Amino acid sequence: MIGKLLGHNKIETTSRYAHLARDSIKASSARVADSIGADILNAPAPTETAPA
């Protein structure tokens, strides 16, 4: 499907260029994970509500 979106007729063409994106995907996922971790660590403590 990605190959078709890129206009590739053969899977080999898509495979040839797929390795170029791996490093940027790893870097992006690390940034997202760091951001989520920071948000979790800085989140206010949940408050308990008394039963009604």
PDBQT receptor file of N, H, CA, C and O in Angstrom, charges set to zero:
ATOM      1  N   MET A   1       0.818  -1.183   0.000  1.00  0.00    +0.000 N 
ATOM      2  CA  MET A   1       0.000   0.000   0.000  1.00  0.00    +0.000 C 
ATOM      3  C   MET A   1       0.868   1.255   0.000  1.00  0.00    +0.000 C 
ATOM      4  O   MET A   1       0.592   2.190  -0.752  1.00  0.00    +0.000 OA
ATOM      5  N   ILE A   2       1.907   1.293   0.826  1.00  0.00    +0.000 N 
ATOM      6  H   ILE A   2       2.131   0.534   1.437  1.00  0.00    +0.000 HD
ATOM      7  CA  ILE A   2       2.784   2.461   0.870  1.00  0.00    +0.000 C 
ATOM      8  C   ILE A   2       3.442   2.666  -0.486  1.00  0.00    +0.000 C 
ATOM      9  O   ILE A   2       3.548   3.792  -0.974  1.00  0.00    +0.000 OA
ATOM     10  N   GLY A   3       3.884   1.564  -1.090  1.00  0.00    +0.000 N 
ATOM     11  H   GLY A   3       3.798   0.650  -0.694  1.00  0.00    +0.000 HD
ATOM     12  CA  GLY A   3       4.513   1.657  -2.404  1.00  0.00    +0.000 C 
ATOM     13  C   GLY A   3       3.585   2.273  -3.444  1.00  0.00    +0.000 C 
ATOM     14  O   GLY A   3       4.013   3.081  -4.267  1.00  0.00    +0.000 OA
ATOM     15  N   LYS A   4       2.334   1.894  -3.403  1.00  0.00    +0.000 N 
ATOM     16  H   LYS A   4       1.986   1.237  -2.734  1.00  0.00    +0.000 HD
ATOM     17  CA  LYS A   4       1.372   2.453  -4.350  1.00  0.00    +0.000 C 
ATOM     18  C   LYS A   4       1.178   3.941  -4.101  1.00  0.00    +0.000 C 
ATOM     19  O   LYS A   4       1.088   4.727  -5.044  1.00  0.00    +0.000 OA
ATOM     20  N   LEU A   5       1.113   4.331  -2.819  1.00  0.00    +0.000 N 
ATOM     21  H   LEU A   5       1.186   3.693  -2.053  1.00  0.00    +0.000 HD
ATOM     22  CA  LEU A   5       0.975   5.752  -2.505  1.00  0.00    +0.000 C 
ATOM     23  C   LEU A   5       2.178   6.553  -2.998  1.00  0.00    +0.000 C 
ATOM     24  O   LEU A   5       2.050   7.716  -3.381  1.00  0.00    +0.000 OA
ATOM     25  N   LEU A   6       3.344   5.918  -2.982  1.00  0.00    +0.000 N 
ATOM     26  H   LEU A   6       3.449   4.973  -2.670  1.00  0.00    +0.000 HD
ATOM     27  CA  LEU A   6       4.562   6.573  -3.443  1.00  0.00    +0.000 C 
ATOM     28  C   LEU A   6       4.743   6.480  -4.949  1.00  0.00    +0.000 C 
ATOM     29  O   LEU A   6       5.676   7.060  -5.505  1.00  0.00    +0.000 OA
ATOM     30  N   GLY A   7       3.861   5.757  -5.602  1.00  0.00    +0.000 N 
ATOM     31  H   GLY A   7       3.104   5.285  -5.151  1.00  0.00    +0.000 HD
ATOM     32  CA  GLY A   7       3.950   5.618  -7.052  1.00  0.00    +0.000 C 
ATOM     33  C   GLY A   7       4.880   4.517  -7.518  1.00  0.00    +0.000 C 
ATOM     34  O   GLY A   7       5.279   4.497  -8.682  1.00  0.00    +0.000 OA
ATOM     35  N   HIS A   8       5.236   3.593  -6.621  1.00  0.00    +0.000 N 
ATOM     36  H   HIS A   8       4.912   3.609  -5.675  1.00  0.00    +0.000 HD
ATOM     37  CA  HIS A   8       6.119   2.486  -6.991  1.00  0.00    +0.000 C 
ATOM     38  C   HIS A   8       5.300   1.358  -7.608  1.00  0.00    +0.000 C 
ATOM     39  O   HIS A   8       4.228   1.011  -7.113  1.00  0.00    +0.000 OA
ATOM     40  N   ASN A   9       5.810   0.801  -8.678  1.00  0.00    +0.000 N 
ATOM     41  H   ASN A   9       6.681   1.083  -9.080  1.00  0.00    +0.000 HD
ATOM     42  CA  ASN A   9       5.145  -0.337  -9.319  1.00  0.00    +0.000 C 
ATOM     43  C   ASN A   9       5.593  -1.669  -8.737  1.00  0.00    +0.000 C 
ATOM     44  O   ASN A   9       4.862  -2.657  -8.807  1.00  0.00    +0.000 OA
ATOM     45  N   LYS A  10       6.788  -1.699  -8.165  1.00  0.00    +0.000 N 
ATOM     46  H   LYS A  10       7.381  -0.897  -8.109  1.00  0.00    +0.000 HD
ATOM     47  CA  LYS A  10       7.348  -2.946  -7.644  1.00  0.00    +0.000 C 
ATOM     48  C   LYS A  10       7.652  -2.802  -6.163  1.00  0.00    +0.000 C 
ATOM     49  O   LYS A  10       8.081  -1.740  -5.713  1.00  0.00    +0.000 OA
ATOM     50  N   ILE A  11       7.429  -3.874  -5.400  1.00  0.00    +0.000 N 
ATOM     51  H   ILE A  11       7.081  -4.737  -5.765  1.00  0.00    +0.000 HD
ATOM     52  CA  ILE A  11       7.740  -3.888  -3.973  1.00  0.00    +0.000 C 
ATOM     53  C   ILE A  11       9.235  -3.690  -3.738  1.00  0.00    +0.000 C 
ATOM     54  O   ILE A  11       9.635  -3.143  -2.711  1.00  0.00    +0.000 OA
ATOM     55  N   GLU A  12      10.051  -4.127  -4.676  1.00  0.00    +0.000 N 
ATOM     56  H   GLU A  12       9.726  -4.571  -5.511  1.00  0.00    +0.000 HD
ATOM     57  CA  GLU A  12      11.499  -3.982  -4.547  1.00  0.00    +0.000 C 
ATOM     58  C   GLU A  12      11.895  -2.515  -4.465  1.00  0.00    +0.000 C 
ATOM     59  O   GLU A  12      12.829  -2.163  -3.745  1.00  0.00    +0.000 OA
ATOM     60  N   THR A  13      11.197  -1.662  -5.191  1.00  0.00    +0.000 N 
ATOM     61  H   THR A  13      10.438  -1.948  -5.776  1.00  0.00    +0.000 HD
ATOM     62  CA  THR A  13      11.502  -0.233  -5.169  1.00  0.00    +0.000 C 
ATOM     63  C   THR A  13      11.226   0.343  -3.791  1.00  0.00    +0.000 C 
ATOM     64  O   THR A  13      12.032   1.108  -3.260  1.00  0.00    +0.000 OA
ATOM     65  N   THR A  14      10.100  -0.019  -3.216  1.00  0.00    +0.000 N 
ATOM     66  H   THR A  14       9.445  -0.640  -3.647  1.00  0.00    +0.000 HD
ATOM     67  CA  THR A  14       9.758   0.455  -1.877  1.00  0.00    +0.000 C 
ATOM     68  C   THR A  14      10.757  -0.086  -0.863  1.00  0.00    +0.000 C 
ATOM     69  O   THR A  14      11.202   0.647   0.020  1.00  0.00    +0.000 OA
ATOM     70  N   SER A  15      11.109  -1.345  -0.979  1.00  0.00    +0.000 N 
ATOM     71  H   SER A  15      10.747  -1.941  -1.697  1.00  0.00    +0.000 HD
ATOM     72  CA  SER A  15      12.057  -1.967  -0.055  1.00  0.00    +0.000 C 
ATOM     73  C   SER A  15      13.422  -1.287  -0.115  1.00  0.00    +0.000 C 
ATOM     74  O   SER A  15      14.097  -1.151   0.906  1.00  0.00    +0.000 OA
ATOM     75  N   ARG A  16      13.817  -0.871  -1.279  1.00  0.00    +0.000 N 
ATOM     76  H   ARG A  16      13.269  -0.982  -2.108  1.00  0.00    +0.000 HD
ATOM     77  CA  ARG A  16      15.121  -0.230  -1.460  1.00  0.00    +0.000 C 
ATOM     78  C   ARG A  16      15.222   1.039  -0.618  1.00  0.00    +0.000 C 
ATOM     79  O   ARG A  16      16.284   1.338  -0.073  1.00  0.00    +0.000 OA
ATOM     80  N   TYR A  17      14.130   1.781  -0.509  1.00  0.00    +0.000 N 
ATOM     81  H   TYR A  17      13.267   1.538  -0.952  1.00  0.00    +0.000 HD
ATOM     82  CA  TYR A  17      14.162   3.058   0.193  1.00  0.00    +0.000 C 
ATOM     83  C   TYR A  17      13.665   2.974   1.633  1.00  0.00    +0.000 C 
ATOM     84  O   TYR A  17      13.804   3.941   2.382  1.00  0.00    +0.000 OA
ATOM     85  N   ALA A  18      13.102   1.865   2.030  1.00  0.00    +0.000 N 
ATOM     86  H   ALA A  18      12.990   1.080   1.422  1.00  0.00    +0.000 HD
ATOM     87  CA  ALA A  18      12.521   1.741   3.371  1.00  0.00    +0.000 C 
ATOM     88  C   ALA A  18      13.556   1.915   4.468  1.00  0.00    +0.000 C 
ATOM     89  O   ALA A  18      13.250   2.486   5.515  1.00  0.00    +0.000 OA
ATOM     90  N   HIS A  19      14.760   1.441   4.254  1.00  0.00    +0.000 N 
ATOM     91  H   HIS A  19      15.009   0.978   3.404  1.00  0.00    +0.000 HD
ATOM     92  CA  HIS A  19      15.791   1.538   5.294  1.00  0.00    +0.000 C 
ATOM     93  C   HIS A  19      16.170   2.980   5.603  1.00  0.00    +0.000 C 
ATOM     94  O   HIS A  19      16.684   3.258   6.686  1.00  0.00    +0.000 OA
ATOM     95  N   LEU A  20      15.931   3.887   4.693  1.00  0.00    +0.000 N 
ATOM     96  H   LEU A  20      15.513   3.661   3.813  1.00  0.00    +0.000 HD
ATOM     97  CA  LEU A  20      16.293   5.283   4.906  1.00  0.00    +0.000 C 
ATOM     98  C   LEU A  20      15.453   5.931   6.000  1.00  0.00    +0.000 C 
ATOM     99  O   LEU A  20      15.894   6.889   6.635  1.00  0.00    +0.000 OA
ATOM    100  N   ALA A  21      14.249   5.418   6.225  1.00  0.00    +0.000 N 
ATOM    101  H   ALA A  21      13.891   4.640   5.709  1.00  0.00    +0.000 HD
ATOM    102  CA  ALA A  21      13.345   6.017   7.203  1.00  0.00    +0.000 C 
ATOM    103  C   ALA A  21      13.518   5.437   8.602  1.00  0.00    +0.000 C 
ATOM    104  O   ALA A  21      13.006   6.012   9.562  1.00  0.00    +0.000 OA
ATOM    105  N   ARG A  22      14.216   4.329   8.749  1.00  0.00    +0.000 N 
ATOM    106  H   ARG A  22      14.633   3.861   7.970  1.00  0.00    +0.000 HD
ATOM    107  CA  ARG A  22      14.292   3.654  10.039  1.00  0.00    +0.000 C 
ATOM    108  C   ARG A  22      14.875   4.536  11.140  1.00  0.00    +0.000 C 
ATOM    109  O   ARG A  22      14.334   4.587  12.245  1.00  0.00    +0.000 OA
ATOM    110  N   ASP A  23      15.970   5.226  10.848  1.00  0.00    +0.000 N 
ATOM    111  H   ASP A  23      16.410   5.184   9.951  1.00  0.00    +0.000 HD
ATOM    112  CA  ASP A  23      16.600   6.053  11.874  1.00  0.00    +0.000 C 
ATOM    113  C   ASP A  23      15.692   7.198  12.306  1.00  0.00    +0.000 C 
ATOM    114  O   ASP A  23      15.614   7.517  13.492  1.00  0.00    +0.000 OA
ATOM    115  N   SER A  24      15.012   7.813  11.357  1.00  0.00    +0.000 N 
ATOM    116  H   SER A  24      15.076   7.555  10.393  1.00  0.00    +0.000 HD
ATOM    117  CA  SER A  24      14.132   8.919  11.727  1.00  0.00    +0.000 C 
ATOM    118  C   SER A  24      12.922   8.414  12.509  1.00  0.00    +0.000 C 
ATOM    119  O   SER A  24      12.418   9.120  13.383  1.00  0.00    +0.000 OA
ATOM    120  N   ILE A  25      12.454   7.217  12.211  1.00  0.00    +0.000 N 
ATOM    121  H   ILE A  25      12.864   6.644  11.501  1.00  0.00    +0.000 HD
ATOM    122  CA  ILE A  25      11.338   6.642  12.964  1.00  0.00    +0.000 C 
ATOM    123  C   ILE A  25      11.775   6.354  14.397  1.00  0.00    +0.000 C 
ATOM    124  O   ILE A  25      11.038   6.636  15.342  1.00  0.00    +0.000 OA
ATOM    125  N   LYS A  26      12.972   5.793  14.561  1.00  0.00    +0.000 N 
ATOM    126  H   LYS A  26      13.572   5.564  13.794  1.00  0.00    +0.000 HD
ATOM    127  CA  LYS A  26      13.474   5.517  15.911  1.00  0.00    +0.000 C 
ATOM    128  C   LYS A  26      13.635   6.817  16.696  1.00  0.00    +0.000 C 
ATOM    129  O   LYS A  26      13.266   6.882  17.868  1.00  0.00    +0.000 OA
ATOM    130  N   ALA A  27      14.179   7.841  16.064  1.00  0.00    +0.000 N 
ATOM    131  H   ALA A  27      14.480   7.788  15.111  1.00  0.00    +0.000 HD
ATOM    132  CA  ALA A  27      14.376   9.121  16.751  1.00  0.00    +0.000 C 
ATOM    133  C   ALA A  27      13.039   9.740  17.125  1.00  0.00    +0.000 C 
ATOM    134  O   ALA A  27      12.881  10.273  18.223  1.00  0.00    +0.000 OA
ATOM    135  N   SER A  28      12.083   9.669  16.217  1.00  0.00    +0.000 N 
ATOM    136  H   SER A  28      12.211   9.236  15.325  1.00  0.00    +0.000 HD
ATOM    137  CA  SER A  28      10.760  10.234  16.496  1.00  0.00    +0.000 C 
ATOM    138  C   SER A  28      10.072   9.502  17.627  1.00  0.00    +0.000 C 
ATOM    139  O   SER A  28       9.475  10.131  18.502  1.00  0.00    +0.000 OA
ATOM    140  N   SER A  29      10.148   8.180  17.622  1.00  0.00    +0.000 N 
ATOM    141  H   SER A  29      10.633   7.670  16.912  1.00  0.00    +0.000 HD
ATOM    142  CA  SER A  29       9.484   7.413  18.683  1.00  0.00    +0.000 C 
ATOM    143  C   SER A  29      10.158   7.663  20.029  1.00  0.00    +0.000 C 
ATOM    144  O   SER A  29       9.487   7.656  21.061  1.00  0.00    +0.000 OA
ATOM    145  N   ALA A  30      11.470   7.884  20.038  1.00  0.00    +0.000 N 
ATOM    146  H   ALA A  30      12.015   7.890  19.200  1.00  0.00    +0.000 HD
ATOM    147  CA  ALA A  30      12.164   8.199  21.290  1.00  0.00    +0.000 C 
ATOM    148  C   ALA A  30      11.708   9.552  21.831  1.00  0.00    +0.000 C 
ATOM    149  O   ALA A  30      11.516   9.706  23.038  1.00  0.00    +0.000 OA
ATOM    150  N   ARG A  31      11.534  10.541  20.937  1.00  0.00    +0.000 N 
ATOM    151  H   ARG A  31      11.690  10.416  19.957  1.00  0.00    +0.000 HD
ATOM    152  CA  ARG A  31      11.053  11.854  21.379  1.00  0.00    +0.000 C 
ATOM    153  C   ARG A  31       9.643  11.761  21.944  1.00  0.00    +0.000 C 
ATOM    154  O   ARG A  31       9.336  12.394  22.954  1.00  0.00    +0.000 OA
ATOM    155  N   VAL A  32       8.784  10.977  21.301  1.00  0.00    +0.000 N 
ATOM    156  H   VAL A  32       9.033  10.462  20.481  1.00  0.00    +0.000 HD
ATOM    157  CA  VAL A  32       7.411  10.812  21.785  1.00  0.00    +0.000 C 
ATOM    158  C   VAL A  32       7.424  10.126  23.154  1.00  0.00    +0.000 C 
ATOM    159  O   VAL A  32       6.715  10.545  24.069  1.00  0.00    +0.000 OA
ATOM    160  N   ALA A  33       8.224   9.082  23.286  1.00  0.00    +0.000 N 
ATOM    161  H   ALA A  33       8.799   8.742  22.542  1.00  0.00    +0.000 HD
ATOM    162  CA  ALA A  33       8.307   8.365  24.564  1.00  0.00    +0.000 C 
ATOM    163  C   ALA A  33       8.819   9.276  25.670  1.00  0.00    +0.000 C 
ATOM    164  O   ALA A  33       8.305   9.241  26.789  1.00  0.00    +0.000 OA
ATOM    165  N   ASP A  34       9.823  10.087  25.369  1.00  0.00    +0.000 N 
ATOM    166  H   ASP A  34      10.240  10.115  24.461  1.00  0.00    +0.000 HD
ATOM    167  CA  ASP A  34      10.346  11.024  26.369  1.00  0.00    +0.000 C 
ATOM    168  C   ASP A  34       9.281  12.038  26.775  1.00  0.00    +0.000 C 
ATOM    169  O   ASP A  34       9.156  12.375  27.953  1.00  0.00    +0.000 OA
ATOM    170  N   SER A  35       8.530  12.513  25.820  1.00  0.00    +0.000 N 
ATOM    171  H   SER A  35       8.632  12.238  24.864  1.00  0.00    +0.000 HD
ATOM    172  CA  SER A  35       7.481  13.491  26.096  1.00  0.00    +0.000 C 
ATOM    173  C   SER A  35       6.379  12.889  26.972  1.00  0.00    +0.000 C 
ATOM    174  O   SER A  35       5.921  13.516  27.927  1.00  0.00    +0.000 OA
ATOM    175  N   ILE A  36       5.966  11.682  26.637  1.00  0.00    +0.000 N 
ATOM    176  H   ILE A  36       6.338  11.173  25.861  1.00  0.00    +0.000 HD
ATOM    177  CA  ILE A  36       4.934  11.006  27.431  1.00  0.00    +0.000 C 
ATOM    178  C   ILE A  36       5.448  10.753  28.849  1.00  0.00    +0.000 C 
ATOM    179  O   ILE A  36       4.728  10.967  29.824  1.00  0.00    +0.000 OA
ATOM    180  N   GLY A  37       6.681  10.302  28.956  1.00  0.00    +0.000 N 
ATOM    181  H   GLY A  37       7.266  10.128  28.164  1.00  0.00    +0.000 HD
ATOM    182  CA  GLY A  37       7.265  10.052  30.266  1.00  0.00    +0.000 C 
ATOM    183  C   GLY A  37       7.319  11.318  31.106  1.00  0.00    +0.000 C 
ATOM    184  O   GLY A  37       7.008  11.285  32.297  1.00  0.00    +0.000 OA
ATOM    185  N   ALA A  38       7.707  12.429  30.503  1.00  0.00    +0.000 N 
ATOM    186  H   ALA A  38       7.960  12.456  29.536  1.00  0.00    +0.000 HD
ATOM    187  CA  ALA A  38       7.757  13.700  31.226  1.00  0.00    +0.000 C 
ATOM    188  C   ALA A  38       6.364  14.110  31.677  1.00  0.00    +0.000 C 
ATOM    189  O   ALA A  38       6.186  14.591  32.797  1.00  0.00    +0.000 OA
ATOM    190  N   ASP A  39       5.377  13.922  30.810  1.00  0.00    +0.000 N 
ATOM    191  H   ASP A  39       5.522  13.531  29.900  1.00  0.00    +0.000 HD
ATOM    192  CA  ASP A  39       3.999  14.272  31.171  1.00  0.00    +0.000 C 
ATOM    193  C   ASP A  39       3.507  13.421  32.343  1.00  0.00    +0.000 C 
ATOM    194  O   ASP A  39       2.827  13.926  33.236  1.00  0.00    +0.000 OA
ATOM    195  N   ILE A  40       3.845  12.159  32.339  1.00  0.00    +0.000 N 
ATOM    196  H   ILE A  40       4.397  11.749  31.614  1.00  0.00    +0.000 HD
ATOM    197  CA  ILE A  40       3.413  11.264  33.414  1.00  0.00    +0.000 C 
ATOM    198  C   ILE A  40       4.077  11.666  34.732  1.00  0.00    +0.000 C 
ATOM    199  O   ILE A  40       3.425  11.703  35.776  1.00  0.00    +0.000 OA
ATOM    200  N   LEU A  41       5.369  11.965  34.676  1.00  0.00    +0.000 N 
ATOM    201  H   LEU A  41       5.898  11.935  33.828  1.00  0.00    +0.000 HD
ATOM    202  CA  LEU A  41       6.094  12.332  35.895  1.00  0.00    +0.000 C 
ATOM    203  C   LEU A  41       5.645  13.681  36.451  1.00  0.00    +0.000 C 
ATOM    204  O   LEU A  41       5.717  13.908  37.659  1.00  0.00    +0.000 OA
ATOM    205  N   ASN A  42       5.183  14.576  35.581  1.00  0.00    +0.000 N 
ATOM    206  H   ASN A  42       5.124  14.392  34.600  1.00  0.00    +0.000 HD
ATOM    207  CA  ASN A  42       4.782  15.919  36.016  1.00  0.00    +0.000 C 
ATOM    208  C   ASN A  42       3.282  16.068  36.206  1.00  0.00    +0.000 C 
ATOM    209  O   ASN A  42       2.800  17.158  36.515  1.00  0.00    +0.000 OA
ATOM    210  N   ALA A  43       2.548  14.990  36.026  1.00  0.00    +0.000 N 
ATOM    211  H   ALA A  43       2.940  14.105  35.775  1.00  0.00    +0.000 HD
ATOM    212  CA  ALA A  43       1.092  15.060  36.159  1.00  0.00    +0.000 C 
ATOM    213  C   ALA A  43       0.714  15.222  37.624  1.00  0.00    +0.000 C 
ATOM    214  O   ALA A  43       1.357  14.643  38.500  1.00  0.00    +0.000 OA
ATOM    215  N   PRO A  44      -0.323  16.005  37.895  1.00  0.00    +0.000 N 
ATOM    216  CA  PRO A  44      -0.779  16.138  39.287  1.00  0.00    +0.000 C 
ATOM    217  C   PRO A  44      -1.327  14.801  39.789  1.00  0.00    +0.000 C 
ATOM    218  O   PRO A  44      -1.857  13.999  39.019  1.00  0.00    +0.000 OA
ATOM    219  N   ALA A  45      -1.191  14.589  41.054  1.00  0.00    +0.000 N 
ATOM    220  H   ALA A  45      -0.761  15.240  41.679  1.00  0.00    +0.000 HD
ATOM    221  CA  ALA A  45      -1.694  13.361  41.661  1.00  0.00    +0.000 C 
ATOM    222  C   ALA A  45      -3.222  13.320  41.532  1.00  0.00    +0.000 C 
ATOM    223  O   ALA A  45      -3.886  14.341  41.712  1.00  0.00    +0.000 OA
ATOM    224  N   PRO A  46      -3.773  12.152  41.224  1.00  0.00    +0.000 N 
ATOM    225  CA  PRO A  46      -5.228  12.059  41.116  1.00  0.00    +0.000 C 
ATOM    226  C   PRO A  46      -5.868  12.302  42.480  1.00  0.00    +0.000 C 
ATOM    227  O   PRO A  46      -5.324  11.933  43.522  1.00  0.00    +0.000 OA
ATOM    228  N   THR A  47      -7.029  12.927  42.440  1.00  0.00    +0.000 N 
ATOM    229  H   THR A  47      -7.471  13.226  41.594  1.00  0.00    +0.000 HD
ATOM    230  CA  THR A  47      -7.742  13.175  43.697  1.00  0.00    +0.000 C 
ATOM    231  C   THR A  47      -8.796  12.106  43.879  1.00  0.00    +0.000 C 
ATOM    232  O   THR A  47      -9.433  11.658  42.925  1.00  0.00    +0.000 OA
ATOM    233  N   GLU A  48      -8.964  11.708  45.134  1.00  0.00    +0.000 N 
ATOM    234  H   GLU A  48      -8.447  12.072  45.909  1.00  0.00    +0.000 HD
ATOM    235  CA  GLU A  48      -9.993  10.712  45.430  1.00  0.00    +0.000 C 
ATOM    236  C   GLU A  48     -11.300  11.424  45.712  1.00  0.00    +0.000 C 
ATOM    237  O   GLU A  48     -11.326  12.480  46.344  1.00  0.00    +0.000 OA
ATOM    238  N   THR A  49     -12.361  10.847  45.247  1.00  0.00    +0.000 N 
ATOM    239  H   THR A  49     -12.341   9.989  44.733  1.00  0.00    +0.000 HD
ATOM    240  CA  THR A  49     -13.680  11.401  45.550  1.00  0.00    +0.000 C 
ATOM    241  C   THR A  49     -14.384  10.472  46.516  1.00  0.00    +0.000 C 
ATOM    242  O   THR A  49     -14.274   9.249  46.425  1.00  0.00    +0.000 OA
ATOM    243  N   ALA A  50     -15.095  11.062  47.424  1.00  0.00    +0.000 N 
ATOM    244  H   ALA A  50     -15.184  12.055  47.498  1.00  0.00    +0.000 HD
ATOM    245  CA  ALA A  50     -15.831  10.272  48.406  1.00  0.00    +0.000 C 
ATOM    246  C   ALA A  50     -16.999   9.601  47.738  1.00  0.00    +0.000 C 
ATOM    247  O   ALA A  50     -17.619  10.192  46.854  1.00  0.00    +0.000 OA
ATOM    248  N   PRO A  51     -17.326   8.374  48.132  1.00  0.00    +0.000 N 
ATOM    249  CA  PRO A  51     -18.487   7.698  47.548  1.00  0.00    +0.000 C 
ATOM    250  C   PRO A  51     -19.756   8.504  47.830  1.00  0.00    +0.000 C 
ATOM    251  O   PRO A  51     -19.897   9.110  48.892  1.00  0.00    +0.000 OA
ATOM    252  N   ALA A  52     -20.648   8.501  46.894  1.00  0.00    +0.000 N 
ATOM    253  H   ALA A  52     -20.535   8.009  46.031  1.00  0.00    +0.000 HD
ATOM    254  CA  ALA A  52     -21.890   9.288  47.030  1.00  0.00    +0.000 C 
ATOM    255  C   ALA A  52     -22.893   8.632  47.914  1.00  0.00    +0.000 C 
ATOM    256  O   ALA A  52     -23.979   9.171  48.122  1.00  0.00    +0.000 OA
TER     257      ALA A  52
